[in-house]
Structures are given as structure tokens and as C-alpha cells.
């Protein structure tokens, strides 16, 4: 079955959260793939460059033209359940509230 990536979010290190057309969310860690990076993949080793990842509506890509097969990403990704996704969102909201309170008291 063919899968398309509809949205990508950078998480940390070489981890990305991918939103697929079948409504699944998967975490993909590309660290091992980039261990022996050569040629066009070499710039992706730089985290700042890696963060420039974008979604073109079908897959993920970088400014230098590197893209990855969405079906391979789907297979290698670990599924995120809806409850995990909601938990992560509440943690992010909680962190931003703490920062706001800290900044307000300064």
C-alpha cells in the first residue's frame, strides 16, 4: 500500500514525527541511516540543516533535493497512539505555561 506524508515535525536529534494520509502518526529516527552519510546525504548530518526538513505533500525533503520514500518511512516508523500524542501536547502546553509564569514574574 502506498502512503503519503502530509506533515512533518522535527523532534530532537535525528527524530521526526510524520503524519501520514491514513491518519497514522509515526516517529522516524534517521540516526542510523546518517551514520555513514555520503554525497547528498552528508549535509543532513548537521542538525541545523537536518531541521530544515519539509513536507511536499507526498514525502519529506531537504533544500538540497534529498527526499526519502514515504513507504520506507512508514515501515521504519514507530506508531504514536492518540493518547501519546495528547500527552505530549499537554506536556508542551504545561512547559509553555511555566515559561510564561517565569517570564511574568521577572
C-alpha positions as CSV (number, residue, x, y, z in Angstrom):
1,X,0.0,0.0,0.0
2,X,1.3,3.4,-0.8
3,X,1.4,6.1,1.9
4,X,1.9,9.8,1.6
5,X,3.4,12.1,4.3
6,X,1.1,15.0,4.9
7,X,3.1,16.8,7.7
8,X,6.5,16.6,9.3
9,X,7.7,17.9,12.7
10,X,11.3,17.9,13.9
11,X,11.5,16.4,17.4
12,X,15.1,16.0,18.5
13,X,18.4,14.7,17.2
14,X,17.5,12.9,14.0
15,X,13.9,12.1,15.0
16,X,10.9,13.3,13.0
17,X,7.2,13.0,13.7
18,X,5.4,12.1,10.4
19,X,1.7,12.5,9.8
20,X,0.5,10.1,7.1
21,X,-2.5,10.2,4.8
22,X,-4.1,7.2,6.6
23,X,-4.2,9.4,9.8
24,X,-1.4,7.5,11.5
25,X,1.4,9.3,13.2
26,X,4.9,7.7,13.3
27,X,8.2,8.6,14.8
28,X,11.1,8.0,12.5
29,X,14.7,8.1,13.7
30,X,17.2,8.6,10.9
31,X,20.3,8.5,13.1
32,X,21.5,5.0,11.9
33,X,20.8,5.9,8.2
34,X,23.0,9.0,8.5
35,X,26.0,7.3,10.3
36,X,27.8,6.6,7.0
37,X,26.3,9.5,5.1
38,X,27.9,10.3,1.8
39,X,27.3,12.6,-1.2
40,X,23.9,14.4,-1.0
41,X,23.1,12.9,2.4
42,X,26.2,14.4,4.1
43,X,24.6,17.8,4.8
44,X,21.9,16.1,6.8
45,X,24.4,15.1,9.4
46,X,24.5,18.8,10.5
47,X,21.5,19.1,12.9
48,X,20.7,22.6,11.9
49,X,20.5,21.5,8.2
50,X,18.5,18.4,9.2
51,X,16.0,20.7,10.9
52,X,15.2,22.3,7.5
53,X,13.2,19.2,6.6
54,X,9.9,19.9,4.8
55,X,6.9,18.0,3.6
56,X,6.0,18.3,-0.1
57,X,2.6,16.6,0.4
58,X,4.0,13.2,-0.6
59,X,7.2,12.8,1.4
60,X,9.9,14.7,3.3
61,X,12.7,16.6,1.6
62,X,15.6,18.9,2.3
63,X,16.8,22.0,0.4
64,X,19.5,20.1,-1.4
65,X,16.9,17.9,-3.1
66,X,17.3,14.8,-0.9
67,X,13.9,13.0,-0.3
68,X,13.0,9.7,1.1
69,X,10.5,7.1,0.0
70,X,7.3,7.6,2.1
71,X,6.6,3.8,2.2
72,X,10.1,3.2,3.6
73,X,9.5,5.9,6.2
74,X,6.1,4.4,7.0
75,X,7.6,0.9,7.6
76,X,10.5,2.1,9.7
77,X,8.5,4.5,11.8
78,X,7.1,3.6,15.2
79,X,3.4,4.4,15.6
80,X,2.3,7.1,18.0
81,X,-1.0,6.4,19.6
82,X,-3.6,9.2,20.0
83,X,-3.1,9.1,23.8
84,X,0.7,9.5,23.5
85,X,0.1,12.4,21.1
86,X,-2.3,14.1,23.5
87,X,0.1,13.5,26.4
88,X,2.9,15.1,24.5
89,X,0.7,18.1,23.7
90,X,-0.3,18.6,27.3
91,X,3.4,18.4,28.4
92,X,4.2,21.1,25.8
93,X,1.4,23.3,27.0
94,X,2.4,22.8,30.6
95,X,6.0,23.8,29.7
96,X,4.9,26.9,27.9
97,X,2.7,27.9,30.8
98,X,5.6,27.5,33.2
99,X,7.8,29.7,31.0
100,X,5.1,32.3,30.8
101,X,4.7,32.4,34.6
102,X,8.5,32.7,35.0
103,X,8.8,35.5,32.4
104,X,5.8,37.3,34.0
105,X,7.5,37.3,37.4
106,X,10.8,38.7,36.1
